[in-house]
Amino acid sequence: MAVMHRINVNQIKVGTCFSAPVFFEDGVNMFLSDNKPASQYHVDALKNWPVPYLLSEGYEIAEPVARKAAQEKAKAATSQVEELESLDDVEDLEEVDELEELDDAEDLEEL
């Protein structure tokens, strides 16, 4: 199990992002999930609540890293959807081929 380390509450700015969830000082209640940039709400909460420090097993990461991961997931999902859509196109082509074969068979029967 990784060791939780203290994070100074003044370190949290809008856009600050961590590689693992960040917890309040009790180590139980989550303040910020992993790969989620802190919002103004998070910064304001730390100013308004008596929070001495935060805890996390992770480390601070750049926001673009979190966005890049999300973009890669979205791209993969889009790729999968496109692949499924292309399968529908193949099925449509197969149906057209089957209909053409039936037409050809009917034409032969007429001869």
All heavy atoms as an XYZ file, in Angstrom:
875
protein
N       0.839     -1.176      0.000
C       0.000      0.000      0.000
C       0.890      1.248      0.000
O       1.840      1.338      0.763
C      -0.909     -0.016      1.225
C      -1.818      1.173      1.328
S      -2.904      0.970      2.761
C      -4.057      2.234      2.420
N       0.581      2.193     -0.867
C       1.362      3.420     -0.956
C       1.130      4.294      0.268
O       0.095      4.217      0.928
C       0.988      4.175     -2.218
N       2.094      5.119      0.534
C       2.034      6.010      1.693
C       1.329      7.302      1.312
O       1.600      7.890      0.269
C       3.462      6.316      2.195
C       3.433      7.308      3.329
C       4.174      5.039      2.594
N       0.414      7.721      2.176
C      -0.268      8.999      1.967
C       0.682     10.109      2.416
O       1.321     10.005      3.453
C      -1.552      9.065      2.796
C      -2.569      8.019      2.414
S      -3.616      8.563      1.100
C      -5.085      8.954      1.999
N       0.774     11.155      1.620
C       1.594     12.286      2.021
C       0.737     13.542      2.112
O      -0.322     13.626      1.495
C       2.783     12.474      1.066
C       2.359     12.724     -0.348
N       2.110     11.709     -1.221
C       2.129     13.876     -1.019
C       1.751     12.217     -2.389
N       1.753     13.524     -2.286
N       1.198     14.481      2.901
C       0.449     15.729      3.125
C       0.622     16.683      1.952
O       1.695     16.786      1.375
C       0.939     16.420      4.391
C       0.513     15.755      5.657
C       0.950     16.569      6.847
N       0.545     15.897      8.076
C       0.376     16.510      9.222
N       0.589     17.801      9.327
N       0.000     15.833     10.284
N      -0.470     17.366      1.669
C      -0.473     18.396      0.633
C      -0.910     19.688      1.299
O      -1.958     19.747      1.955
C      -1.448     18.040     -0.504
C      -1.041     16.727     -1.158
C      -1.520     19.167     -1.523
C      -2.094     16.149     -2.086
N      -0.119     20.719      1.144
C      -0.454     22.037      1.677
C      -1.684     22.563      0.939
O      -1.715     22.557     -0.297
C       0.741     22.979      1.485
C       0.530     24.340      2.113
O      -0.577     24.863      2.140
N       1.612     24.903      2.607
N      -2.686     23.021      1.672
C      -3.919     23.497      1.035
C      -3.657     24.698      0.131
O      -4.401     24.925     -0.828
C      -5.021     23.823      2.073
C      -5.477     22.572      2.786
C      -4.575     24.873      3.057
N      -2.600     25.457      0.404
C      -2.264     26.610     -0.440
C      -1.722     26.182     -1.800
O      -1.618     26.991     -2.712
C      -1.254     27.519      0.267
C      -1.844     28.129      1.521
O      -3.020     28.484      1.556
N      -1.034     28.240      2.564
N      -1.375     24.911     -1.941
C      -0.872     24.371     -3.202
C      -2.014     24.193     -4.207
O      -1.775     24.128     -5.413
C      -0.191     23.024     -2.935
C       0.396     22.356     -4.136
C       1.029     21.010     -3.791
O       1.308     20.709     -2.642
N       1.238     20.199     -4.812
N      -3.249     24.107     -3.725
C      -4.398     23.838     -4.598
C      -4.858     25.138     -5.255
O      -5.312     26.062     -4.593
C      -5.568     23.197     -3.813
C      -5.108     21.960     -3.046
C      -6.728     22.879     -4.753
C      -4.563     20.844     -3.903
N      -4.721     25.178     -6.550
C      -5.165     26.308     -7.375
C      -6.128     25.754     -8.426
O      -6.189     24.546     -8.653
C      -3.981     26.969     -8.082
C      -2.813     27.317     -7.191
C      -3.073     28.581     -6.429
C      -1.821     28.988     -5.657
N      -2.040     29.270     -4.286
N      -6.863     26.636     -9.077
C      -7.742     26.200    -10.162
C      -6.876     25.504    -11.214
O      -5.859     26.030    -11.647
C      -8.504     27.395    -10.782
C      -9.280     26.955    -12.019
C      -9.442     28.018     -9.766
N      -7.251     24.283    -11.569
C      -6.520     23.509    -12.568
C      -5.531     22.515    -11.985
O      -5.011     21.674    -12.703
N      -5.251     22.603    -10.665
C      -4.342     21.643    -10.043
C      -4.941     20.248    -10.161
O      -6.128     20.045     -9.918
C      -4.100     21.989     -8.559
O      -3.579     23.310     -8.467
C      -3.129     21.019     -7.919
N      -4.102     19.291    -10.523
C      -4.581     17.943    -10.803
C      -3.608     16.945    -10.175
O      -2.404     17.186    -10.150
C      -4.612     17.785    -12.319
S      -5.641     16.491    -12.948
N      -4.126     15.817     -9.673
C      -3.294     14.812     -9.024
C      -3.488     13.446     -9.682
O      -4.542     13.139    -10.221
C      -3.616     14.724     -7.530
C      -3.117     15.919     -6.763
C      -3.870     17.073     -6.671
C      -1.872     15.889     -6.146
C      -3.403     18.180     -5.990
C      -1.397     16.988     -5.457
C      -2.158     18.139     -5.376
N      -2.454     12.625     -9.563
C      -2.468     11.295    -10.176
C      -3.288     10.280     -9.387
O      -3.575      9.197     -9.882
C      -1.039     10.769    -10.322
O      -0.441     10.629     -9.043
N      -3.658     10.619     -8.161
C      -4.473      9.748     -7.301
C      -5.471     10.629     -6.561
O      -5.288     11.847     -6.488
C      -3.585      8.988     -6.322
N      -6.522     10.045     -6.020
C      -7.497     10.855     -5.275
C      -6.842     11.632     -4.130
O      -5.866     11.182     -3.541
C      -8.482      9.818     -4.724
C      -8.327      8.634     -5.618
C      -6.894      8.631     -6.048
N      -7.403     12.797     -3.856
C      -6.940     13.644     -2.758
C      -8.025     13.634     -1.685
O      -9.208     13.821     -1.984
C      -6.676     15.086     -3.243
C      -6.249     15.990     -2.087
C      -5.625     15.096     -4.352
N      -7.607     13.401     -0.436
C      -8.536     13.286      0.679
C      -8.346     14.419      1.673
O      -7.275     15.019      1.767
C      -8.322     11.947      1.406
C      -8.632     10.757      0.542
C      -7.650     10.184     -0.240
C      -9.914     10.224      0.510
C      -7.919      9.088     -1.047
C     -10.201      9.129     -0.297
C      -9.201      8.563     -1.078
N      -9.414     14.679      2.433
C      -9.293     15.605      3.553
C      -8.356     14.984      4.581
O      -7.964     13.816      4.465
C     -10.674     15.882      4.163
C     -11.526     16.764      3.291
C     -12.511     16.212      2.485
C     -11.343     18.142      3.271
C     -13.296     17.018      1.676
C     -12.124     18.963      2.466
C     -13.101     18.392      1.664
N      -8.022     15.735      5.604
C      -7.044     15.288      6.603
C      -7.443     14.002      7.320
O      -6.594     13.315      7.898
C      -6.746     16.402      7.623
C      -7.849     16.665      8.628
C      -8.978     17.569      8.132
O      -9.006     17.939      6.941
O      -9.843     17.904      8.944
N      -8.737     13.630      7.256
C      -9.161     12.381      7.916
C      -8.742     11.142      7.114
O      -8.792     10.019      7.608
C     -10.668     12.376      8.170
C     -11.503     12.406      6.897
O     -10.949     12.331      5.779
O     -12.734     12.507      7.025
N      -8.322     11.339      5.867
C      -7.886     10.223      5.037
C      -9.022      9.361      4.525
O      -8.799      8.349      3.861
N     -10.270      9.746      4.808
C     -11.437      8.958      4.415
C     -12.277      9.695      3.379
O     -12.644      9.131      2.339
C     -12.302      8.614      5.648
C     -13.564      7.898      5.246
C     -11.503      7.800      6.656
N     -12.589     10.939      3.652
C     -13.458     11.722      2.778
C     -12.647     12.339      1.638
O     -11.663     13.044      1.863
C     -14.172     12.818      3.576
C     -15.140     12.226      4.577
O     -16.066     11.518      4.194
N     -14.908     12.470      5.855
N     -13.106     12.054      0.412
C     -12.379     12.515     -0.766
C     -12.678     13.979     -1.053
O     -13.824     14.413     -1.063
C     -12.718     11.664     -1.995
C     -11.838     11.993     -3.167
S     -11.875     10.825     -4.567
C     -13.570     10.403     -4.692
N     -11.622     14.716     -1.340
C     -11.721     16.124     -1.716
C     -11.743     16.266     -3.233
O     -12.497     17.047     -3.789
C     -10.536     16.899     -1.119
C     -10.421     18.301     -1.617
C     -11.330     19.275     -1.213
C      -9.416     18.665     -2.499
C     -11.228     20.583     -1.680
C      -9.311     19.964     -2.972
C     -10.219     20.930     -2.555
N     -10.898     15.498     -3.925
C     -10.750     15.639     -5.373
C     -10.358     14.284     -5.954
O      -9.449     13.632     -5.456
C      -9.656     16.678     -5.662
C      -9.423     17.128     -7.084
C     -10.637     17.889     -7.617
C      -8.194     18.028     -7.147
N     -11.052     13.853     -6.992
C     -10.722     12.560     -7.597
C      -9.468     12.676     -8.464
O      -9.050     13.775     -8.831
C     -11.898     12.026     -8.413
O     -12.179     12.883     -9.485
N      -8.888     11.537     -8.770
C      -7.672     11.534     -9.588
C      -7.970     12.032    -10.993
O      -9.056     11.832    -11.524
C      -7.050     10.140     -9.627
C      -7.988      9.084    -10.171
O      -9.186      9.145     -9.865
O      -7.518      8.208    -10.905
N      -6.988     12.701    -11.570
C      -7.072     13.246    -12.932
C      -8.180     14.262    -13.127
O      -8.592     14.519    -14.246
C      -7.216     12.120    -13.962
C      -5.954     11.321    -14.101
O      -4.865     11.882    -14.121
N      -6.074     10.020    -14.173
N      -8.689     14.834    -12.044
C      -9.715     15.865    -12.164
C      -9.132     17.187    -11.699
O      -8.700     17.311    -10.560
C     -10.941     15.522    -11.320
C     -12.015     16.581    -11.439
C     -13.241     16.260    -10.666
C     -14.224     17.403    -10.881
N     -15.394     17.291    -10.108
N      -9.118     18.187    -12.578
C      -8.572     19.479    -12.182
C      -9.440     20.143    -11.111
O     -10.668     20.063    -11.152
C      -8.602     20.304    -13.472
C      -8.834     19.341    -14.573
C      -9.509     18.152    -13.986
N      -8.792     20.789    -10.161
C      -9.518     21.529     -9.125
C     -10.231     22.712     -9.779
O      -9.701     23.365    -10.673
C      -8.548     22.019     -8.057
N     -11.439     22.966     -9.332
C     -12.215     24.094     -9.838
C     -12.173     25.235     -8.824
O     -11.624     25.092     -7.726
C     -13.670     23.660    -10.064
O     -14.277     23.376     -8.816
N     -12.775     26.328     -9.188
C     -12.849     27.455     -8.255
C     -13.601     27.047     -6.991
O     -13.271     27.489     -5.894
C     -13.535     28.662     -8.921
C     -13.500     29.918     -8.068
C     -12.083     30.402     -7.789
O     -11.266     30.527     -8.699
N     -11.772     30.656     -6.529
N     -14.578     26.172     -7.129
C     -15.324     25.665     -5.967
C     -14.369     25.007     -4.967
O     -14.467     25.229     -3.764
C     -16.388     24.662     -6.418
C     -17.044     23.958     -5.260
C     -18.070     24.567     -4.548
C     -16.612     22.694     -4.864
C     -18.659     23.930     -3.467
C     -17.195     22.045     -3.793
C     -18.223     22.669     -3.094
O     -18.797     22.037     -2.021
N     -13.445     24.194     -5.453
C     -12.495     23.509     -4.574
C     -11.604     24.512     -3.844
O     -11.365     24.396     -2.650
C     -11.628     22.529     -5.379
C     -12.393     21.391     -5.957
N     -12.764     21.353     -7.276
C     -12.863     20.256     -5.390
C     -13.432     20.238     -7.501
N     -13.510     19.554     -6.371
N     -11.105     25.491     -4.587
C     -10.242     26.512     -3.994
C     -11.002     27.296     -2.932
O     -10.497     27.520     -1.819
C      -9.692     27.454     -5.085
C      -8.916     28.612     -4.490
C      -8.822     26.664     -6.073
N     -12.242     27.690     -3.244
C     -13.061     28.440     -2.290
C     -13.362     27.618     -1.046
O     -13.355     28.142      0.075
C     -14.366     28.897     -2.942
C     -14.152     29.970     -3.998
O     -13.061     30.589     -4.020
O     -15.065     30.176     -4.825
N     -13.619     26.322     -1.228
C     -13.921     25.460     -0.083
C     -12.749     25.431      0.894
O     -12.942     25.482      2.114
C     -14.244     24.047     -0.563
N     -11.537     25.357      0.345
C     -10.361     25.325      1.221
C     -10.163     26.648      1.960
O      -9.639     26.674      3.070
C      -9.104     24.982      0.415
C      -9.070     23.551     -0.126
C      -7.859     23.362     -1.022
C      -9.090     22.535      1.005
N     -10.600     27.738      1.344
C     -10.500     29.042      2.009
C     -11.559     29.184      3.097
O     -11.328     29.827      4.117
C     -10.668     30.171      0.989
C      -9.487     30.319      0.057
C      -9.732     31.431     -0.944
C      -8.577     31.520     -1.927
N      -8.841     32.499     -2.988
N     -12.728     28.587      2.874
C     -13.858     28.766      3.789
C     -13.938     27.719      4.899
O     -14.587     27.952      5.913
C     -15.173     28.776      3.006
C     -15.260     29.962      2.072
O     -14.790     31.045      2.378
N     -15.863     29.756      0.910
N     -13.329     26.572      4.715
C     -13.397     25.503      5.714
C     -12.056     25.412      6.451
O     -11.000     25.644      5.857
C     -13.706     24.159      5.061
C     -15.005     24.098      4.326
C     -16.084     24.915      4.478
C     -15.353     23.160      3.299
N     -17.089     24.545      3.621
C     -16.671     23.467      2.891
C     -14.697     22.111      2.705
C     -17.325     22.746      1.898
C     -15.352     21.389      1.726
C     -16.654     21.704      1.331
N     -12.079     25.011      7.708
C     -10.821     24.880      8.455
C     -10.104     23.559      8.125
O     -10.090     22.625      8.920
C     -11.277     24.926      9.920
C     -12.663     24.361      9.889
C     -13.249     24.802      8.564
N      -9.527     23.490      6.947
C      -8.828     22.280      6.504
C      -7.326     22.524      6.689
O      -6.747     23.358      5.990
C      -9.138     21.959      5.023
C      -8.392     20.727      4.559
C     -10.634     21.812      4.810
N      -6.691     21.801      7.601
C      -5.270     22.044      7.854
C      -4.355     21.539      6.730
O      -3.329     22.141      6.433
C      -4.996     21.300      9.156
C      -6.059     20.258      9.251
C      -7.250     20.802      8.509
N      -4.724     20.422      6.106
C      -3.936     19.843      5.021
C      -4.794     18.786      4.317
O      -5.846     18.388      4.790
C      -2.635     19.207      5.539
C      -2.852     18.142      6.590
C      -3.064     16.811      6.245
C      -2.858     18.464      7.949
C      -3.287     15.842      7.208
C      -3.070     17.498      8.918
C      -3.282     16.189      8.539
O      -3.508     15.229      9.493
N      -4.303     18.325      3.167
C      -4.951     17.261      2.402
C      -3.985     16.081      2.333
O      -2.791     16.230      2.611
C      -5.288     17.760      0.992
C      -6.264     18.928      0.924
C      -6.284     19.522     -0.484
C      -7.653     18.496      1.335
N      -4.499     14.928      1.950
C      -3.692     13.714      1.839
C      -3.878     13.063      0.470
O      -4.974     13.082     -0.085
C      -4.091     12.704      2.916
C      -3.866     13.101      4.362
C      -4.548     12.102      5.296
C      -2.382     13.169      4.661
N      -2.806     12.468     -0.046
C      -2.911     11.726     -1.299
C      -1.752     10.739     -1.417
O      -0.666     10.977     -0.887
C      -2.884     12.663     -2.500
O      -2.995     11.940     -3.708
N      -2.000      9.652     -2.118
C      -0.942      8.707     -2.458
C      -0.279      9.109     -3.765
O       0.759      8.584     -4.135
C      -1.514      7.289     -2.597
C      -2.024      6.706     -1.316
C      -2.632      5.324     -1.495
O      -2.851      4.883     -2.640
O      -2.918      4.680     -0.470
N      -0.919     10.035     -4.483
C      -0.426     10.446     -5.796
C       0.439     11.683     -5.734
O       0.870     12.123     -4.674
N       0.642     12.243     -6.883
C       1.469     13.425     -7.027
C       0.785     14.383     -7.998
O      -0.083     13.994     -8.782
C       2.869     13.045     -7.542
C       2.823     12.174     -8.777
C       2.811     12.733    -10.050
C       2.743     10.782     -8.673
C       2.740     11.940    -11.177
C       2.672      9.983     -9.797
C       2.669     10.568    -11.046
O       2.584      9.784    -12.162
N       1.179     15.642     -7.930
C       0.574     16.640     -8.808
C       1.004     16.377    -10.248
O       2.165     16.072    -10.523
C       0.997     18.046     -8.386
C       0.282     19.129     -9.160
C       0.589     20.528     -8.663
O       1.133     20.692     -7.569
O       0.257     21.468     -9.405
N       0.040     16.462    -11.153
C       0.313     16.305    -12.574
C      -0.206     17.530    -13.307
O      -1.058     18.261    -12.804
C      -0.324     15.016    -13.146
C      -1.832     15.009    -12.932
C       0.323     13.788    -12.547
C      -2.547     13.823    -13.563
N       0.303     17.736    -14.482
C      -0.153     18.869    -15.284
C      -1.557     18.590    -15.800
O      -1.884     17.467    -16.165
C       0.803     19.102    -16.451
N      -2.377     19.608    -15.844
C      -3.746     19.447    -16.331
C      -3.802     18.852    -17.738
O      -4.625     17.983    -17.997
C      -4.489     20.782    -16.285
C      -5.937     20.669    -16.694
C      -6.659     21.994    -16.650
O      -6.073     22.991    -16.232
O      -7.826     22.022    -17.052
N      -2.908     19.278    -18.653
C      -2.978     18.682    -19.993
C      -2.818     17.167    -19.994
O      -3.350     16.494    -20.857
C      -1.827     19.357    -20.739
C      -1.648     20.663    -20.053
C      -1.954     20.375    -18.598
N      -2.084     16.616    -19.023
C      -1.937     15.167    -18.949
C      -3.300     14.538    -18.701
O      -3.677     13.557    -19.336
C      -0.930     14.772    -17.837
C      -0.937     13.277    -17.622
C       0.448     15.277    -18.187
N      -4.062     15.114    -17.779
C      -5.394     14.594    -17.492
C      -6.301     14.756    -18.705
O      -7.056     13.850    -19.058
C      -5.997     15.313    -16.290
N      -6.208     15.888    -19.350
C      -7.033     16.110    -20.543
C      -6.636     15.158    -21.655
O      -7.475     14.648    -22.375
C      -6.910     17.555    -21.012
C      -7.660     18.513    -20.165
C      -7.667     19.876    -20.773
N      -8.386     20.785    -19.901
C      -8.463     22.070    -20.101
N      -7.865     22.619    -21.129
N      -9.141     22.835    -19.273
N      -5.325     14.942    -21.801
C      -4.854     14.047    -22.854
C      -5.404     12.643    -22.642
O      -5.848     11.998    -23.591
C      -3.327     14.024    -22.880
C      -2.763     13.187    -23.992
C      -1.247     13.240    -24.021
C      -0.714     12.377    -25.139
N       0.744     12.359    -25.170
N      -5.393     12.184    -21.402
C      -5.936     10.850    -21.111
C      -7.420     10.793    -21.468
O      -7.884      9.826    -22.061
C      -5.719     10.499    -19.641
N      -8.152     11.832    -21.106
C      -9.581     11.876    -21.418
C      -9.798     11.934    -22.928
O     -10.696     11.275    -23.462
C     -10.233     13.077    -20.742
N      -8.961     12.701    -23.616
C      -9.088     12.796    -25.067
C      -8.776     11.459    -25.733
O      -9.436     11.076    -26.703
C      -8.164     13.889    -25.611
C      -8.621     15.288    -25.255
C      -7.589     16.352    -25.586
O      -6.416     16.067    -25.777
N      -8.031     17.596    -25.614
N      -7.781     10.748    -25.209
C      -7.450      9.444    -25.769
C      -8.588      8.451    -25.561
O      -8.898      7.659    -26.452
C      -6.151      8.913    -25.149
C      -4.928      9.652    -25.635
C      -3.651      9.224    -24.935
O      -3.698      8.344    -24.053
O      -2.600      9.789    -25.274
N      -9.242      8.509    -24.386
C     -10.394      7.641    -24.136
C     -11.524      7.978    -25.103
O     -12.168      7.095    -25.656
C     -10.890      7.791    -22.696
C     -10.045      7.095    -21.676
C     -10.650      7.252    -20.291
C      -9.812      6.597    -19.230
N     -10.398      6.769    -17.886
N     -11.765      9.271    -25.303
C     -12.829      9.696    -26.209
C     -12.519      9.269    -27.641
O     -13.401      8.819    -28.375
C     -13.022     11.209    -26.129
N     -11.255      9.410    -28.029
C     -10.855      9.016    -29.378
C     -11.046      7.513    -29.585
O     -11.529      7.075    -30.627
C      -9.396      9.406    -29.616
C      -8.914      9.154    -31.009
C      -7.484      9.623    -31.185
C      -6.986      9.346    -32.591
N      -5.604      9.765    -32.769
N     -10.676      6.726    -28.578
C     -10.847      5.268    -28.671
C     -12.318      4.907    -28.781
O     -12.698      4.039    -29.568
C     -10.215      4.587    -27.463
N     -13.158      5.583    -27.995
C     -14.596      5.314    -28.045
C     -15.162      5.687    -29.413
O     -15.972      4.950    -29.978
C     -15.315      6.075    -26.934
N     -14.727      6.823    -29.947
C     -15.181      7.250    -31.265
C     -14.761      6.250    -32.326
O     -15.531      5.906    -33.220
C     -14.616      8.644    -31.597
O     -15.052      9.573    -30.608
C     -15.052      9.119    -32.967
N     -13.548      5.765    -32.208
C     -13.043      4.774    -33.154
C     -13.885      3.506    -33.111
O     -14.202      2.922    -34.154
C     -11.588      4.461    -32.833
O     -11.108      3.449    -33.667
N     -14.257      3.082    -31.912
C     -15.085      1.887    -31.772
C     -16.463      2.101    -32.394
O     -16.998      1.205    -33.050
C     -15.216      1.498    -30.307
C     -13.932      0.957    -29.714
C     -14.031      0.706    -28.229
O     -14.916      1.215    -27.556
N     -13.103     -0.078    -27.704
N     -17.032      3.282    -32.207
C     -18.343      3.588    -32.789
C     -18.235      3.570    -34.310
O     -19.087      3.003    -34.996
C     -18.863      4.954    -32.281
C     -20.049      5.429    -33.093
C     -19.225      4.868    -30.806
N     -17.183      4.193    -34.837
C     -17.001      4.206    -36.291
C     -16.846      2.793    -36.839
O     -17.356      2.473    -37.904
C     -15.794      5.071    -36.655
C     -16.035      6.552    -36.445
C     -14.770      7.386    -36.609
O     -13.666      6.816    -36.739
O     -14.901      8.626    -36.589
N     -16.136      1.949    -36.086
C     -15.956      0.568    -36.508
C     -17.301     -0.151    -36.555
O     -17.603     -0.888    -37.500
C     -15.003     -0.149    -35.555
C     -14.667     -1.556    -35.971
C     -13.668     -2.221    -35.030
O     -12.869     -1.505    -34.425
O     -13.722     -3.457    -34.921
N     -18.126      0.070    -35.529
C     -19.449     -0.549    -35.510
C     -20.316     -0.026    -36.649
O     -21.050     -0.788    -37.269
C     -20.132     -0.305    -34.165
C     -19.528     -1.049    -32.976
C     -20.200     -0.602    -31.685
C     -19.661     -2.545    -33.150
N     -20.225      1.278    -36.925
C     -20.993      1.844    -38.026
C     -20.549      1.248    -39.351
O     -21.356      0.991    -40.232
C     -20.857      3.369    -38.044
C     -21.614      4.039    -36.923
C     -21.362      5.536    -36.840
O     -20.412      6.038    -37.479
O     -22.117      6.203    -36.117
N     -19.252      1.008    -39.505
C     -18.770      0.418    -40.756
C     -19.263     -1.017    -40.895
O     -19.487     -1.493    -42.001
C     -17.243      0.472    -40.830
O     -16.657     -0.416    -39.907
N     -19.453     -1.717    -39.777
C     -20.035     -3.057    -39.840
C     -21.453     -3.003    -40.384
O     -21.853     -3.862    -41.157
C     -20.021     -3.715    -38.459
C     -18.653     -4.120    -37.922
C     -18.794     -4.665    -36.516
C     -18.001     -5.143    -38.822
N     -22.199     -1.976    -39.979
C     -23.543     -1.808    -40.520
C     -23.482     -1.603    -42.027
O     -24.303     -2.134    -42.767
C     -24.252     -0.611    -39.872
C     -24.649     -0.879    -38.426
O     -24.725     -2.064    -38.037
O     -24.887      0.096    -37.696
N     -22.490     -0.830    -42.494
C     -22.335     -0.596    -43.926
C     -22.046     -1.906    -44.650
O     -22.581     -2.165    -45.728
C     -21.209      0.409    -44.196
C     -21.537      1.814    -43.694
O     -22.736      2.099    -43.459
O     -20.591      2.615    -43.541
N     -21.205     -2.742    -44.066
C     -20.886     -4.039    -44.671
C     -22.140     -4.907    -44.739
O     -22.408     -5.540    -45.761
C     -19.767     -4.752    -43.867
C     -19.604     -6.186    -44.314
C     -18.462     -3.982    -43.993
N     -22.918     -4.913    -43.669
C     -24.157     -5.686    -43.666
C     -25.108     -5.174    -44.742
O     -25.759     -5.962    -45.430
C     -24.813     -5.634    -42.292
C     -24.047     -6.408    -41.237
C     -24.599     -6.202    -39.836
O     -25.573     -5.456    -39.654
O     -24.022     -6.799    -38.909
N     -25.178     -3.846    -44.915
C     -26.030     -3.277    -45.963
C     -25.561     -3.734    -47.341
O     -26.373     -4.088    -48.197
C     -26.027     -1.744    -45.888
C     -26.741     -1.203    -44.660
O     -27.515     -1.957    -44.022
O     -26.524     -0.017    -44.327
N     -24.235     -3.735    -47.542
C     -23.704     -4.182    -48.835
C     -24.003     -5.651    -49.071
O     -24.322     -6.058    -50.191
C     -22.193     -3.939    -48.891
C     -21.749     -2.485    -49.010
C     -20.236     -2.393    -48.908
C     -22.229     -1.876    -50.315
N     -23.903     -6.449    -48.014
C     -24.214     -7.867    -48.152
C     -25.675     -8.065    -48.525
O     -26.011     -8.919    -49.358
C     -23.888     -8.607    -46.849
C     -22.398     -8.739    -46.595
C     -22.073     -9.322    -45.229
O     -22.990     -9.508    -44.403
O     -20.878     -9.582    -44.990
N     -26.567     -7.251    -47.960
C     -27.987     -7.348    -48.299
C     -28.212     -6.976    -49.759
O     -28.994     -7.619    -50.453
C     -28.812     -6.435    -47.390
C     -28.927     -6.931    -45.955
C     -29.692     -5.968    -45.054
O     -30.435     -5.110    -45.570
O     -29.517     -6.080    -43.833
N     -27.510     -5.940    -50.239
C     -27.638     -5.533    -51.638
C     -27.149     -6.659    -52.547
O     -27.792     -6.987    -53.545
C     -26.849     -4.228    -51.897
C     -26.730     -3.946    -53.389
C     -27.502     -3.060    -51.182
N     -26.014     -7.265    -52.182
C     -25.487     -8.388    -52.975
C     -26.493     -9.536    -53.026
O     -26.708    -10.145    -54.074
C     -24.158     -8.885    -52.396
C     -23.010     -7.925    -52.661
O     -23.147     -7.063    -53.558
O     -21.977     -8.048    -51.964
N     -27.111     -9.843    -51.882
C     -28.100    -10.924    -51.825
C     -29.290    -10.603    -52.719
O     -29.798    -11.473    -53.447
C     -28.565    -11.150    -50.388
C     -27.517    -11.796    -49.495
C     -27.951    -11.869    -48.040
O     -29.141    -11.631    -47.736
O     -27.085    -12.143    -47.200
N     -29.763     -9.365    -52.693
C     -30.888     -8.963    -53.537
C     -30.523     -9.048    -55.017
O     -31.326     -9.485    -55.846
C     -31.343     -7.544    -53.178
C     -32.037     -7.387    -51.828
C     -32.310     -5.921    -51.541
C     -33.352     -8.167    -51.802
N     -29.301     -8.634    -55.348
C     -28.862     -8.722    -56.740
C     -28.797    -10.174    -57.191
O     -29.164    -10.505    -58.320
C     -27.507     -8.036    -56.918
C     -27.597     -6.523    -56.833
C     -26.234     -5.839    -56.898
O     -25.188     -6.523    -56.853
O     -26.235     -4.601    -57.002
N     -28.317    -11.041    -56.304
C     -28.250    -12.467    -56.640
C     -29.653    -13.021    -56.850
O     -29.875    -13.828    -57.760
C     -27.526    -13.240    -55.528
C     -26.033    -12.996    -55.489
C     -25.363    -13.676    -54.299
O     -26.003    -14.495    -53.608
O     -24.178    -13.374    -54.067
N     -30.607    -12.595    -56.010
C     -31.988    -13.046    -56.191
C     -32.548    -12.551    -57.519
O     -33.230    -13.301    -58.229
C     -32.866    -12.554    -55.034
C     -32.687    -13.255    -53.708
C     -33.521    -12.560    -52.632
C     -33.095    -14.721    -53.803
N     -32.261    -11.301    -57.863
C     -32.725    -10.764    -59.148
C     -32.129    -11.556    -60.307
O     -32.819    -11.876    -61.273
C     -32.355     -9.284    -59.278
C     -33.257     -8.375    -58.455
O     -34.330     -8.838    -58.045
O     -32.867     -7.199    -58.233
N     -30.832    -11.861    -60.194
C     -30.175    -12.629    -61.248
C     -30.799    -14.026    -61.365
O     -31.031    -14.523    -62.477
C     -28.658    -12.765    -60.983
C     -27.932    -11.442    -61.114
O     -28.494    -10.502    -61.728
O     -26.797    -11.327    -60.599
N     -31.093    -14.638    -60.240
C     -31.699    -15.989    -60.229
C     -33.086    -15.924    -60.854
O     -33.473    -16.808    -61.633
C     -31.769    -16.535    -58.812
N     -33.854    -14.888    -60.554
C     -35.190    -14.738    -61.129
C     -35.098    -14.523    -62.636
O     -35.912    -15.046    -63.396
C     -35.932    -13.581    -60.461
C     -36.358    -13.886    -59.035
C     -36.963    -12.687    -58.308
O     -37.049    -11.591    -58.905
O     -37.333    -12.842    -57.152
N     -34.090    -13.730    -63.048
C     -33.899    -13.502    -64.485
C     -33.577    -14.818    -65.197
O     -34.065    -15.063    -66.305
C     -32.770    -12.478    -64.732
C     -33.159    -11.060    -64.309
O     -34.382    -10.801    -64.146
O     -32.254    -10.240    -64.147
N     -32.755    -15.661    -64.572
C     -32.414    -16.954    -65.166
C     -33.630    -17.863    -65.237
O     -33.802    -18.611    -66.212
C     -31.298    -17.629    -64.367
C     -29.899    -17.018    -64.506
C     -28.933    -17.710    -63.563
C     -29.403    -17.158    -65.943
N     -34.482    -17.826    -64.238
C     -35.669    -18.665    -64.208
C     -36.636    -18.257    -65.325
O     -37.329    -19.101    -65.890
C     -36.375    -18.585    -62.854
C     -35.640    -19.311    -61.759
C     -36.330    -19.175    -60.404
O     -37.422    -18.592    -60.329
O     -35.734    -19.644    -59.426
N     -36.663    -16.961    -65.637
C     -37.546    -16.485    -66.690
C     -37.102    -16.982    -68.067
O     -37.887    -17.107    -68.970
C     -37.621    -14.955    -66.681
C     -38.379    -14.405    -65.482
C     -38.392    -12.888    -65.448
O     -37.921    -12.237    -66.397
O     -38.868    -12.346    -64.435
N     -35.809    -17.254    -68.233
C     -35.284    -17.729    -69.518
C     -35.659    -19.165    -69.646
O     -36.043    -19.846    -70.386
C     -33.772    -17.588    -69.582
C     -33.240    -16.164    -69.576
C     -31.712    -16.214    -69.546
C     -33.683    -15.405    -70.809
